[in-house]
Amino acid sequence: MPEMVNLHAAKTQFSKLVDRAHGGEEIIIAKAGKPYARLLPLAPSQPRDFGFLAGRIQLSDEENRELMRPLGEEEVADWE
């Protein structure tokens, strides 16, 4: 069962509560004795696997030319 902490106490101990949540605990913040919010750790981030679609998408020669063409002056101006 997660610990319930009153909002006023949570404000004064916020840094410690965040450290505890980071350590894996779930903490319920209560307002007027009723559960109001939940403080819990973030899921561990997954490293990004760049190029995961390599070889899965086939473009025609025309599509390749269109994607690789230099931007015109007007298009460059739109980006700026």
N, C-alpha and C positions, 0 to 999 in steps of 0.2 A: 504494500500500500504506500503510495507516495506521501511525502510529508506535506501538510498544509500549513502555509505561512500567511499571516495577516498582511495585507497590503502595506500598512505602515511599517511593520517589521521588515518586509521585503525591500522597501525603499532604503532603509538604513543599513541593510545587510546585502544589498544587491550584488556587489562584487563577489562575496563569499558564495552566494547562491548560484551565480553564474559559474564559478569554479566547480561547485558540486555538480551542477548539471553537465558541465563539460566532462566530468569524471564518470558520467553515466547515470546519475540520479534523475528522477523525475520529481519536480516540485510543483505543487499546486498553490497558486496565489489566490487568497480568499479576500473577499470584500464583504464586510458585515457578516462574517462567518459562513458565507456561501462561496463555493468554488467560482472563480472569476476568470482565471487564465492558467495556462500550463507552461512551465519552463522545462525544456528537455534538450538533450544534446542533439546536435546536428548529425545526420548520417555521414559517415566518412565519405569524403569526395573520391570519385574514381578518376584515375588519370585518363586524359583524353587520348583516344587512339586515332590520330590523324591518318587519313588515307584509307579509312575502313571501307570506303566504297570503290577503291581502286579496282578496275577490271570488271565492275558490276554494271557500269553505265556506258552505253555505246552511243556515240554521237556520229552523225553523218559528217562527211567532209564539209558540207555547206554549214552545218551547225558549228563545227570547229572553227571555220573561217570567221563566222559571225562573232563568236565568243572571243576570238583572239585579235580581232581587228582593232587598230588604234582608235581611241575616242576622237570624235570631231571637236572642233573649237567650241561649238555650242554645247555639246555634252560636258566638256571639261568645265565650261563656265557654270553650267547647272550644278556641278558638284562643289564648286567654290562658293 
